[in-house]
Amino acid sequence: MRVLSFLLILGVLFSHLAPGAGYLTGFGQRSDHYVCARRGGTCNFSPCPLFTRVDGTCYGGKAKCCMR
């Protein structure tokens, strides 16, 4: 019985992680938006601005990652 209550408490604690933990999509995997921003790019739903190029996707393939 103690083990079950301990697991329940752990489940409640880990379900309320910090707001930044939303960037983690799986175990050790980060969202494509995070990877784009980390590499210095921006996510755009419209075409990339002048003097930038498309270098991946954001938001699950719905937007483009534009890099200089």
PDB file of N, CA, C, O and CB in Angstrom:
ATOM      1  N   MET A   1       0.819  -1.187   0.000  1.00  0.00           N
ATOM      2  CA  MET A   1       0.000   0.000   0.000  1.00  0.00           C
ATOM      3  C   MET A   1       0.868   1.259   0.000  1.00  0.00           C
ATOM      4  O   MET A   1       0.528   2.256  -0.637  1.00  0.00           O
ATOM      5  CB  MET A   1      -0.935  -0.006   1.202  1.00  0.00           C
ATOM      6  N   ARG A   2       1.976   1.205   0.709  1.00  0.00           N
ATOM      7  CA  ARG A   2       2.866   2.365   0.737  1.00  0.00           C
ATOM      8  C   ARG A   2       3.474   2.626  -0.639  1.00  0.00           C
ATOM      9  O   ARG A   2       3.672   3.773  -1.040  1.00  0.00           O
ATOM     10  CB  ARG A   2       3.978   2.159   1.773  1.00  0.00           C
ATOM     11  N   VAL A   3       3.761   1.553  -1.344  1.00  0.00           N
ATOM     12  CA  VAL A   3       4.361   1.708  -2.669  1.00  0.00           C
ATOM     13  C   VAL A   3       3.375   2.388  -3.603  1.00  0.00           C
ATOM     14  O   VAL A   3       3.764   3.270  -4.368  1.00  0.00           O
ATOM     15  CB  VAL A   3       4.795   0.340  -3.244  1.00  0.00           C
ATOM     16  N   LEU A   4       2.123   2.002  -3.559  1.00  0.00           N
ATOM     17  CA  LEU A   4       1.123   2.619  -4.420  1.00  0.00           C
ATOM     18  C   LEU A   4       0.933   4.102  -4.106  1.00  0.00           C
ATOM     19  O   LEU A   4       0.820   4.922  -5.016  1.00  0.00           O
ATOM     20  CB  LEU A   4      -0.199   1.889  -4.284  1.00  0.00           C
ATOM     21  N   SER A   5       0.898   4.441  -2.832  1.00  0.00           N
ATOM     22  CA  SER A   5       0.743   5.857  -2.469  1.00  0.00           C
ATOM     23  C   SER A   5       1.985   6.648  -2.871  1.00  0.00           C
ATOM     24  O   SER A   5       1.878   7.793  -3.309  1.00  0.00           O
ATOM     25  CB  SER A   5       0.482   6.006  -0.949  1.00  0.00           C
ATOM     26  N   PHE A   6       3.155   6.046  -2.725  1.00  0.00           N
ATOM     27  CA  PHE A   6       4.390   6.711  -3.154  1.00  0.00           C
ATOM     28  C   PHE A   6       4.376   6.968  -4.656  1.00  0.00           C
ATOM     29  O   PHE A   6       4.746   8.056  -5.097  1.00  0.00           O
ATOM     30  CB  PHE A   6       5.617   5.866  -2.775  1.00  0.00           C
ATOM     31  N   LEU A   7       3.957   5.988  -5.446  1.00  0.00           N
ATOM     32  CA  LEU A   7       3.881   6.162  -6.891  1.00  0.00           C
ATOM     33  C   LEU A   7       2.849   7.212  -7.275  1.00  0.00           C
ATOM     34  O   LEU A   7       3.055   7.959  -8.231  1.00  0.00           O
ATOM     35  CB  LEU A   7       3.550   4.841  -7.562  1.00  0.00           C
ATOM     36  N   LEU A   8       1.760   7.279  -6.555  1.00  0.00           N
ATOM     37  CA  LEU A   8       0.741   8.289  -6.815  1.00  0.00           C
ATOM     38  C   LEU A   8       1.284   9.688  -6.543  1.00  0.00           C
ATOM     39  O   LEU A   8       1.043  10.614  -7.317  1.00  0.00           O
ATOM     40  CB  LEU A   8      -0.504   8.028  -5.959  1.00  0.00           C
ATOM     41  N   ILE A   9       2.013   9.837  -5.450  1.00  0.00           N
ATOM     42  CA  ILE A   9       2.608  11.136  -5.128  1.00  0.00           C
ATOM     43  C   ILE A   9       3.625  11.529  -6.185  1.00  0.00           C
ATOM     44  O   ILE A   9       3.655  12.685  -6.608  1.00  0.00           O
ATOM     45  CB  ILE A   9       3.271  11.104  -3.739  1.00  0.00           C
ATOM     46  N   LEU A  10       4.450  10.604  -6.617  1.00  0.00           N
ATOM     47  CA  LEU A  10       5.426  10.902  -7.670  1.00  0.00           C
ATOM     48  C   LEU A  10       4.721  11.306  -8.963  1.00  0.00           C
ATOM     49  O   LEU A  10       5.154  12.236  -9.643  1.00  0.00           O
ATOM     50  CB  LEU A  10       6.339   9.686  -7.921  1.00  0.00           C
ATOM     51  N   GLY A  11       3.660  10.623  -9.296  1.00  0.00           N
ATOM     52  CA  GLY A  11       2.913  10.966 -10.503  1.00  0.00           C
ATOM     53  C   GLY A  11       2.348  12.370 -10.458  1.00  0.00           C
ATOM     54  O   GLY A  11       2.380  13.091 -11.455  1.00  0.00           O
ATOM     55  N   VAL A  12       1.831  12.758  -9.303  1.00  0.00           N
ATOM     56  CA  VAL A  12       1.290  14.114  -9.146  1.00  0.00           C
ATOM     57  C   VAL A  12       2.404  15.145  -9.230  1.00  0.00           C
ATOM     58  O   VAL A  12       2.235  16.184  -9.868  1.00  0.00           O
ATOM     59  CB  VAL A  12       0.540  14.251  -7.806  1.00  0.00           C
ATOM     60  N   LEU A  13       3.523  14.879  -8.605  1.00  0.00           N
ATOM     61  CA  LEU A  13       4.636  15.831  -8.638  1.00  0.00           C
ATOM     62  C   LEU A  13       5.181  16.018 -10.046  1.00  0.00           C
ATOM     63  O   LEU A  13       5.442  17.146 -10.466  1.00  0.00           O
ATOM     64  CB  LEU A  13       5.749  15.369  -7.715  1.00  0.00           C
ATOM     65  N   PHE A  14       5.354  14.939 -10.765  1.00  0.00           N
ATOM     66  CA  PHE A  14       5.938  15.038 -12.096  1.00  0.00           C
ATOM     67  C   PHE A  14       4.948  15.521 -13.143  1.00  0.00           C
ATOM     68  O   PHE A  14       5.356  15.874 -14.249  1.00  0.00           O
ATOM     69  CB  PHE A  14       6.491  13.709 -12.508  1.00  0.00           C
ATOM     70  N   SER A  15       3.674  15.547 -12.829  1.00  0.00           N
ATOM     71  CA  SER A  15       2.708  16.080 -13.787  1.00  0.00           C
ATOM     72  C   SER A  15       2.668  17.603 -13.736  1.00  0.00           C
ATOM     73  O   SER A  15       2.087  18.230 -14.622  1.00  0.00           O
ATOM     74  CB  SER A  15       1.314  15.509 -13.513  1.00  0.00           C
ATOM     75  N   HIS A  16       3.272  18.209 -12.722  1.00  0.00           N
ATOM     76  CA  HIS A  16       3.301  19.657 -12.577  1.00  0.00           C
ATOM     77  C   HIS A  16       4.728  20.168 -12.669  1.00  0.00           C
ATOM     78  O   HIS A  16       5.201  20.854 -11.764  1.00  0.00           O
ATOM     79  CB  HIS A  16       2.667  20.083 -11.249  1.00  0.00           C
ATOM     80  N   LEU A  17       5.412  19.842 -13.745  1.00  0.00           N
ATOM     81  CA  LEU A  17       6.791  20.287 -13.913  1.00  0.00           C
ATOM     82  C   LEU A  17       6.844  21.771 -14.255  1.00  0.00           C
ATOM     83  O   LEU A  17       5.806  22.403 -14.450  1.00  0.00           O
ATOM     84  CB  LEU A  17       7.489  19.468 -15.001  1.00  0.00           C
ATOM     85  N   ALA A  18       8.017  22.310 -14.326  1.00  0.00           N
ATOM     86  CA  ALA A  18       8.211  23.718 -14.653  1.00  0.00           C
ATOM     87  C   ALA A  18       7.668  24.016 -16.048  1.00  0.00           C
ATOM     88  O   ALA A  18       7.590  23.115 -16.883  1.00  0.00           O
ATOM     89  CB  ALA A  18       9.702  24.095 -14.562  1.00  0.00           C
ATOM     90  N   PRO A  19       7.292  25.272 -16.314  1.00  0.00           N
ATOM     91  CA  PRO A  19       6.740  25.626 -17.627  1.00  0.00           C
ATOM     92  C   PRO A  19       7.682  25.330 -18.793  1.00  0.00           C
ATOM     93  O   PRO A  19       7.213  25.013 -19.886  1.00  0.00           O
ATOM     94  CB  PRO A  19       6.383  27.083 -17.644  1.00  0.00           C
ATOM     95  N   GLY A  20       8.973  25.424 -18.592  1.00  0.00           N
ATOM     96  CA  GLY A  20       9.917  25.159 -19.664  1.00  0.00           C
ATOM     97  C   GLY A  20      10.006  23.702 -20.055  1.00  0.00           C
ATOM     98  O   GLY A  20      10.577  23.379 -21.097  1.00  0.00           O
ATOM     99  N   ALA A  21       9.463  22.826 -19.255  1.00  0.00           N
ATOM    100  CA  ALA A  21       9.525  21.408 -19.558  1.00  0.00           C
ATOM    101  C   ALA A  21       8.620  21.037 -20.716  1.00  0.00           C
ATOM    102  O   ALA A  21       8.698  19.920 -21.227  1.00  0.00           O
ATOM    103  CB  ALA A  21       9.159  20.600 -18.344  1.00  0.00           C
ATOM    104  N   GLY A  22       7.766  21.951 -21.138  1.00  0.00           N
ATOM    105  CA  GLY A  22       6.908  21.694 -22.286  1.00  0.00           C
ATOM    106  C   GLY A  22       7.686  21.557 -23.587  1.00  0.00           C
ATOM    107  O   GLY A  22       7.173  21.020 -24.569  1.00  0.00           O
ATOM    108  N   TYR A  23       8.930  22.045 -23.594  1.00  0.00           N
ATOM    109  CA  TYR A  23       9.752  21.905 -24.788  1.00  0.00           C
ATOM    110  C   TYR A  23      10.210  20.466 -24.993  1.00  0.00           C
ATOM    111  O   TYR A  23      10.572  20.083 -26.106  1.00  0.00           O
ATOM    112  CB  TYR A  23      10.957  22.824 -24.702  1.00  0.00           C
ATOM    113  N   LEU A  24      10.197  19.683 -23.952  1.00  0.00           N
ATOM    114  CA  LEU A  24      10.598  18.288 -24.079  1.00  0.00           C
ATOM    115  C   LEU A  24       9.421  17.487 -24.608  1.00  0.00           C
ATOM    116  O   LEU A  24       8.377  17.416 -23.960  1.00  0.00           O
ATOM    117  CB  LEU A  24      11.091  17.717 -22.723  1.00  0.00           C
ATOM    118  N   THR A  25       9.579  16.886 -25.774  1.00  0.00           N
ATOM    119  CA  THR A  25       8.483  16.130 -26.362  1.00  0.00           C
ATOM    120  C   THR A  25       8.561  14.656 -26.025  1.00  0.00           C
ATOM    121  O   THR A  25       7.550  13.958 -26.096  1.00  0.00           O
ATOM    122  CB  THR A  25       8.471  16.309 -27.856  1.00  0.00           C
ATOM    123  N   GLY A  26       9.706  14.175 -25.667  1.00  0.00           N
ATOM    124  CA  GLY A  26       9.883  12.772 -25.303  1.00  0.00           C
ATOM    125  C   GLY A  26      11.052  12.675 -24.349  1.00  0.00           C
ATOM    126  O   GLY A  26      11.463  13.667 -23.748  1.00  0.00           O
ATOM    127  N   PHE A  27      11.570  11.505 -24.218  1.00  0.00           N
ATOM    128  CA  PHE A  27      12.712  11.335 -23.338  1.00  0.00           C
ATOM    129  C   PHE A  27      13.963  11.829 -24.040  1.00  0.00           C
ATOM    130  O   PHE A  27      14.553  11.102 -24.839  1.00  0.00           O
ATOM    131  CB  PHE A  27      12.868   9.864 -22.911  1.00  0.00           C
ATOM    132  N   GLY A  28      14.375  13.055 -23.752  1.00  0.00           N
ATOM    133  CA  GLY A  28      15.586  13.614 -24.333  1.00  0.00           C
ATOM    134  C   GLY A  28      15.401  14.244 -25.691  1.00  0.00           C
ATOM    135  O   GLY A  28      16.375  14.725 -26.271  1.00  0.00           O
ATOM    136  N   GLN A  29      14.187  14.265 -26.228  1.00  0.00           N
ATOM    137  CA  GLN A  29      13.945  14.882 -27.537  1.00  0.00           C
ATOM    138  C   GLN A  29      13.317  16.248 -27.332  1.00  0.00           C
ATOM    139  O   GLN A  29      12.446  16.420 -26.480  1.00  0.00           O
ATOM    140  CB  GLN A  29      13.031  13.987 -28.423  1.00  0.00           C
ATOM    141  N   ARG A  30      13.757  17.203 -28.105  1.00  0.00           N
ATOM    142  CA  ARG A  30      13.211  18.555 -28.005  1.00  0.00           C
ATOM    143  C   ARG A  30      12.375  18.862 -29.236  1.00  0.00           C
ATOM    144  O   ARG A  30      12.573  18.269 -30.296  1.00  0.00           O
ATOM    145  CB  ARG A  30      14.340  19.597 -27.843  1.00  0.00           C
ATOM    146  N   SER A  31      11.435  19.796 -29.089  1.00  0.00           N
ATOM    147  CA  SER A  31      10.555  20.139 -30.194  1.00  0.00           C
ATOM    148  C   SER A  31      11.354  20.815 -31.304  1.00  0.00           C
ATOM    149  O   SER A  31      12.426  21.371 -31.066  1.00  0.00           O
ATOM    150  CB  SER A  31       9.409  21.054 -29.716  1.00  0.00           C
ATOM    151  N   ASP A  32      10.818  20.758 -32.513  1.00  0.00           N
ATOM    152  CA  ASP A  32      11.510  21.368 -33.648  1.00  0.00           C
ATOM    153  C   ASP A  32      11.587  22.883 -33.491  1.00  0.00           C
ATOM    154  O   ASP A  32      12.533  23.496 -33.986  1.00  0.00           O
ATOM    155  CB  ASP A  32      10.804  21.009 -34.960  1.00  0.00           C
ATOM    156  N   HIS A  33      10.622  23.505 -32.821  1.00  0.00           N
ATOM    157  CA  HIS A  33      10.680  24.940 -32.571  1.00  0.00           C
ATOM    158  C   HIS A  33      11.866  25.287 -31.685  1.00  0.00           C
ATOM    159  O   HIS A  33      12.576  26.260 -31.941  1.00  0.00           O
ATOM    160  CB  HIS A  33       9.380  25.425 -31.928  1.00  0.00           C
ATOM    161  N   TYR A  34      12.079  24.497 -30.650  1.00  0.00           N
ATOM    162  CA  TYR A  34      13.206  24.737 -29.745  1.00  0.00           C
ATOM    163  C   TYR A  34      14.531  24.584 -30.492  1.00  0.00           C
ATOM    164  O   TYR A  34      15.434  25.403 -30.318  1.00  0.00           O
ATOM    165  CB  TYR A  34      13.153  23.768 -28.542  1.00  0.00           C
ATOM    166  N   VAL A  35      14.657  23.560 -31.307  1.00  0.00           N
ATOM    167  CA  VAL A  35      15.904  23.323 -32.045  1.00  0.00           C
ATOM    168  C   VAL A  35      16.168  24.472 -33.011  1.00  0.00           C
ATOM    169  O   VAL A  35      17.307  24.917 -33.150  1.00  0.00           O
ATOM    170  CB  VAL A  35      15.842  21.978 -32.814  1.00  0.00           C
ATOM    171  N   CYS A  36      15.131  24.951 -33.672  1.00  0.00           N
ATOM    172  CA  CYS A  36      15.286  26.067 -34.612  1.00  0.00           C
ATOM    173  C   CYS A  36      15.762  27.319 -33.884  1.00  0.00           C
ATOM    174  O   CYS A  36      16.703  27.976 -34.330  1.00  0.00           O
ATOM    175  CB  CYS A  36      13.957  26.351 -35.343  1.00  0.00           C
ATOM    176  N   ALA A  37      15.123  27.651 -32.772  1.00  0.00           N
ATOM    177  CA  ALA A  37      15.503  28.852 -32.026  1.00  0.00           C
ATOM    178  C   ALA A  37      16.896  28.704 -31.431  1.00  0.00           C
ATOM    179  O   ALA A  37      17.645  29.679 -31.371  1.00  0.00           O
ATOM    180  CB  ALA A  37      14.484  29.141 -30.916  1.00  0.00           C
ATOM    181  N   ARG A  38      17.252  27.524 -30.997  1.00  0.00           N
ATOM    182  CA  ARG A  38      18.567  27.283 -30.408  1.00  0.00           C
ATOM    183  C   ARG A  38      19.679  27.498 -31.436  1.00  0.00           C
ATOM    184  O   ARG A  38      20.768  27.959 -31.093  1.00  0.00           O
ATOM    185  CB  ARG A  38      18.643  25.860 -29.839  1.00  0.00           C
ATOM    186  N   ARG A  39      19.399  27.164 -32.691  1.00  0.00           N
ATOM    187  CA  ARG A  39      20.392  27.334 -33.756  1.00  0.00           C
ATOM    188  C   ARG A  39      20.390  28.739 -34.342  1.00  0.00           C
ATOM    189  O   ARG A  39      21.140  29.023 -35.276  1.00  0.00           O
ATOM    190  CB  ARG A  39      20.143  26.332 -34.856  1.00  0.00           C
ATOM    191  N   GLY A  40      19.550  29.624 -33.798  1.00  0.00           N
ATOM    192  CA  GLY A  40      19.555  31.012 -34.252  1.00  0.00           C
ATOM    193  C   GLY A  40      18.522  31.310 -35.316  1.00  0.00           C
ATOM    194  O   GLY A  40      18.579  32.370 -35.939  1.00  0.00           O
ATOM    195  N   GLY A  41      17.596  30.426 -35.542  1.00  0.00           N
ATOM    196  CA  GLY A  41      16.571  30.636 -36.552  1.00  0.00           C
ATOM    197  C   GLY A  41      15.286  31.184 -35.966  1.00  0.00           C
ATOM    198  O   GLY A  41      15.149  31.341 -34.753  1.00  0.00           O
ATOM    199  N   THR A  42      14.347  31.469 -36.857  1.00  0.00           N
ATOM    200  CA  THR A  42      13.019  31.912 -36.453  1.00  0.00           C
ATOM    201  C   THR A  42      11.988  31.049 -37.149  1.00  0.00           C
ATOM    202  O   THR A  42      12.220  30.572 -38.260  1.00  0.00           O
ATOM    203  CB  THR A  42      12.799  33.412 -36.782  1.00  0.00           C
ATOM    204  N   CYS A  43      10.857  30.846 -36.506  1.00  0.00           N
ATOM    205  CA  CYS A  43       9.780  30.054 -37.079  1.00  0.00           C
ATOM    206  C   CYS A  43       8.755  30.983 -37.706  1.00  0.00           C
ATOM    207  O   CYS A  43       8.244  31.888 -37.046  1.00  0.00           O
ATOM    208  CB  CYS A  43       9.123  29.153 -36.010  1.00  0.00           C
ATOM    209  N   ASN A  44       8.456  30.760 -38.975  1.00  0.00           N
ATOM    210  CA  ASN A  44       7.514  31.608 -39.709  1.00  0.00           C
ATOM    211  C   ASN A  44       6.487  30.743 -40.422  1.00  0.00           C
ATOM    212  O   ASN A  44       6.818  29.736 -41.046  1.00  0.00           O
ATOM    213  CB  ASN A  44       8.258  32.509 -40.724  1.00  0.00           C
ATOM    214  N   PHE A  45       5.225  31.165 -40.312  1.00  0.00           N
ATOM    215  CA  PHE A  45       4.179  30.494 -41.073  1.00  0.00           C
ATOM    216  C   PHE A  45       4.150  31.019 -42.508  1.00  0.00           C
ATOM    217  O   PHE A  45       3.733  30.308 -43.423  1.00  0.00           O
ATOM    218  CB  PHE A  45       2.806  30.692 -40.399  1.00  0.00           C
ATOM    219  N   SER A  46       4.588  32.254 -42.702  1.00  0.00           N
ATOM    220  CA  SER A  46       4.666  32.851 -44.033  1.00  0.00           C
ATOM    221  C   SER A  46       6.038  32.530 -44.640  1.00  0.00           C
ATOM    222  O   SER A  46       6.889  31.956 -43.961  1.00  0.00           O
ATOM    223  CB  SER A  46       4.428  34.400 -43.968  1.00  0.00           C
ATOM    224  N   PRO A  47       6.260  32.889 -45.896  1.00  0.00           N
ATOM    225  CA  PRO A  47       7.588  32.643 -46.484  1.00  0.00           C
ATOM    226  C   PRO A  47       8.701  33.332 -45.695  1.00  0.00           C
ATOM    227  O   PRO A  47       8.466  34.325 -45.007  1.00  0.00           O
ATOM    228  CB  PRO A  47       7.617  33.122 -47.939  1.00  0.00           C
ATOM    229  N   CYS A  48       9.894  32.801 -45.803  1.00  0.00           N
ATOM    230  CA  CYS A  48      11.035  33.372 -45.079  1.00  0.00           C
ATOM    231  C   CYS A  48      11.355  34.771 -45.610  1.00  0.00           C
ATOM    232  O   CYS A  48      11.202  35.024 -46.805  1.00  0.00           O
ATOM    233  CB  CYS A  48      12.278  32.452 -45.206  1.00  0.00           C
ATOM    234  N   PRO A  49      11.799  35.685 -44.734  1.00  0.00           N
ATOM    235  CA  PRO A  49      12.180  37.040 -45.171  1.00  0.00           C
ATOM    236  C   PRO A  49      13.365  37.002 -46.132  1.00  0.00           C
ATOM    237  O   PRO A  49      14.010  35.968 -46.310  1.00  0.00           O
ATOM    238  CB  PRO A  49      12.524  37.918 -43.957  1.00  0.00           C
ATOM    239  N   LEU A  50      13.634  38.146 -46.742  1.00  0.00           N
ATOM    240  CA  LEU A  50      14.769  38.254 -47.655  1.00  0.00           C
ATOM    241  C   LEU A  50      16.072  37.916 -46.937  1.00  0.00           C
ATOM    242  O   LEU A  50      16.221  38.173 -45.743  1.00  0.00           O
ATOM    243  CB  LEU A  50      14.844  39.666 -48.255  1.00  0.00           C
ATOM    244  N   PHE A  51      16.988  37.351 -47.665  1.00  0.00           N
ATOM    245  CA  PHE A  51      18.326  37.002 -47.190  1.00  0.00           C
ATOM    246  C   PHE A  51      18.314  35.928 -46.097  1.00  0.00           C
ATOM    247  O   PHE A  51      19.263  35.818 -45.322  1.00  0.00           O
ATOM    248  CB  PHE A  51      19.017  38.240 -46.670  1.00  0.00           C
ATOM    249  N   THR A  52      17.253  35.150 -46.041  1.00  0.00           N
ATOM    250  CA  THR A  52      17.205  33.986 -45.158  1.00  0.00           C
ATOM    251  C   THR A  52      16.830  32.786 -45.987  1.00  0.00           C
ATOM    252  O   THR A  52      16.318  32.919 -47.099  1.00  0.00           O
ATOM    253  CB  THR A  52      16.201  34.190 -43.986  1.00  0.00           C
ATOM    254  N   ARG A  53      17.085  31.617 -45.447  1.00  0.00           N
ATOM    255  CA  ARG A  53      16.782  30.377 -46.164  1.00  0.00           C
ATOM    256  C   ARG A  53      15.998  29.438 -45.253  1.00  0.00           C
ATOM    257  O   ARG A  53      16.076  29.532 -44.028  1.00  0.00           O
ATOM    258  CB  ARG A  53      18.084  29.694 -46.663  1.00  0.00           C
ATOM    259  N   VAL A  54      15.252  28.543 -45.864  1.00  0.00           N
ATOM    260  CA  VAL A  54      14.508  27.545 -45.098  1.00  0.00           C
ATOM    261  C   VAL A  54      15.482  26.464 -44.650  1.00  0.00           C
ATOM    262  O   VAL A  54      16.212  25.899 -45.464  1.00  0.00           O
ATOM    263  CB  VAL A  54      13.337  26.932 -45.941  1.00  0.00           C
ATOM    264  N   ASP A  55      15.490  26.182 -43.364  1.00  0.00           N
ATOM    265  CA  ASP A  55      16.410  25.186 -42.821  1.00  0.00           C
ATOM    266  C   ASP A  55      15.681  24.294 -41.822  1.00  0.00           C
ATOM    267  O   ASP A  55      16.120  24.148 -40.681  1.00  0.00           O
ATOM    268  CB  ASP A  55      17.624  25.870 -42.153  1.00  0.00           C
ATOM    269  N   GLY A  56      14.588  23.708 -42.241  1.00  0.00           N
ATOM    270  CA  GLY A  56      13.829  22.820 -41.381  1.00  0.00           C
ATOM    271  C   GLY A  56      12.406  23.305 -41.173  1.00  0.00           C
ATOM    272  O   GLY A  56      11.935  24.209 -41.863  1.00  0.00           O
ATOM    273  N   THR A  57      11.732  22.693 -40.214  1.00  0.00           N
ATOM    274  CA  THR A  57      10.347  23.033 -39.938  1.00  0.00           C
ATOM    275  C   THR A  57      10.161  23.335 -38.456  1.00  0.00           C
ATOM    276  O   THR A  57      11.040  23.070 -37.636  1.00  0.00           O
ATOM    277  CB  THR A  57       9.416  21.897 -40.375  1.00  0.00           C
ATOM    278  N   CYS A  58       9.006  23.890 -38.134  1.00  0.00           N
ATOM    279  CA  CYS A  58       8.616  24.203 -36.761  1.00  0.00           C
ATOM    280  C   CYS A  58       7.175  23.780 -36.545  1.00  0.00           C
ATOM    281  O   CYS A  58       6.411  23.611 -37.496  1.00  0.00           O
ATOM    282  CB  CYS A  58       8.796  25.713 -36.458  1.00  0.00           C
ATOM    283  N   TYR A  59       6.817  23.614 -35.284  1.00  0.00           N
ATOM    284  CA  TYR A  59       5.455  23.294 -34.892  1.00  0.00           C
ATOM    285  C   TYR A  59       4.931  22.048 -35.606  1.00  0.00           C
ATOM    286  O   TYR A  59       3.809  22.033 -36.113  1.00  0.00           O
ATOM    287  CB  TYR A  59       4.546  24.472 -35.175  1.00  0.00           C
ATOM    288  N   GLY A  60       5.740  21.029 -35.635  1.00  0.00           N
ATOM    289  CA  GLY A  60       5.317  19.762 -36.231  1.00  0.00           C
ATOM    290  C   GLY A  60       5.160  19.813 -37.742  1.00  0.00           C
ATOM    291  O   GLY A  60       4.334  19.090 -38.299  1.00  0.00           O
ATOM    292  N   GLY A  61       5.937  20.654 -38.414  1.00  0.00           N
ATOM    293  CA  GLY A  61       5.895  20.745 -39.870  1.00  0.00           C
ATOM    294  C   GLY A  61       4.925  21.786 -40.395  1.00  0.00           C
ATOM    295  O   GLY A  61       4.756  21.899 -41.609  1.00  0.00           O
ATOM    296  N   LYS A  62       4.283  22.548 -39.527  1.00  0.00           N
ATOM    297  CA  LYS A  62       3.313  23.554 -39.970  1.00  0.00           C
ATOM    298  C   LYS A  62       3.954  24.875 -40.353  1.00  0.00           C
ATOM    299  O   LYS A  62       3.352  25.657 -41.088  1.00  0.00           O
ATOM    300  CB  LYS A  62       2.299  23.794 -38.891  1.00  0.00           C
ATOM    301  N   ALA A  63       5.166  25.143 -39.870  1.00  0.00           N
ATOM    302  CA  ALA A  63       5.861  26.391 -40.158  1.00  0.00           C
ATOM    303  C   ALA A  63       7.279  26.074 -40.628  1.00  0.00           C
ATOM    304  O   ALA A  63       7.750  24.941 -40.528  1.00  0.00           O
ATOM    305  CB  ALA A  63       5.884  27.318 -38.906  1.00  0.00           C
ATOM    306  N   LYS A  64       7.945  27.109 -41.144  1.00  0.00           N
ATOM    307  CA  LYS A  64       9.309  26.947 -41.646  1.00  0.00           C
ATOM    308  C   LYS A  64      10.300  27.557 -40.662  1.00  0.00           C
ATOM    309  O   LYS A  64      10.021  28.571 -40.023  1.00  0.00           O
ATOM    310  CB  LYS A  64       9.463  27.597 -43.042  1.00  0.00           C
ATOM    311  N   CYS A  65      11.461  26.919 -40.554  1.00  0.00           N
ATOM    312  CA  CYS A  65      12.566  27.457 -39.757  1.00  0.00           C
ATOM    313  C   CYS A  65      13.453  28.232 -40.701  1.00  0.00           C
ATOM    314  O   CYS A  65      14.070  27.648 -41.593  1.00  0.00           O
ATOM    315  CB  CYS A  65      13.369  26.325 -39.015  1.00  0.00           C
ATOM    316  N   CYS A  66      13.531  29.554 -40.520  1.00  0.00           N
ATOM    317  CA  CYS A  66      14.316  30.420 -41.409  1.00  0.00           C
ATOM    318  C   CYS A  66      15.621  30.786 -40.732  1.00  0.00           C
ATOM    319  O   CYS A  66      15.642  31.216 -39.579  1.00  0.00           O
ATOM    320  CB  CYS A  66      13.526  31.699 -41.790  1.00  0.00           C
ATOM    321  N   MET A  67      16.716  30.609 -41.469  1.00  0.00           N
ATOM    322  CA  MET A  67      18.068  30.885 -40.948  1.00  0.00           C
ATOM    323  C   MET A  67      18.749  31.908 -41.846  1.00  0.00           C
ATOM    324  O   MET A  67      18.456  32.009 -43.037  1.00  0.00           O
ATOM    325  CB  MET A  67      18.923  29.574 -40.862  1.00  0.00           C
ATOM    326  N   ARG A  68      19.679  32.676 -41.238  1.00  0.00           N
ATOM    327  CA  ARG A  68      20.479  33.615 -42.019  1.00  0.00           C
ATOM    328  C   ARG A  68      21.646  32.922 -42.632  1.00  0.00           C
ATOM    329  O   ARG A  68      22.441  33.551 -43.331  1.00  0.00           O
ATOM    330  CB  ARG A  68      20.954  34.769 -41.169  1.00  0.00           C
TER     331      ARG A  68
END
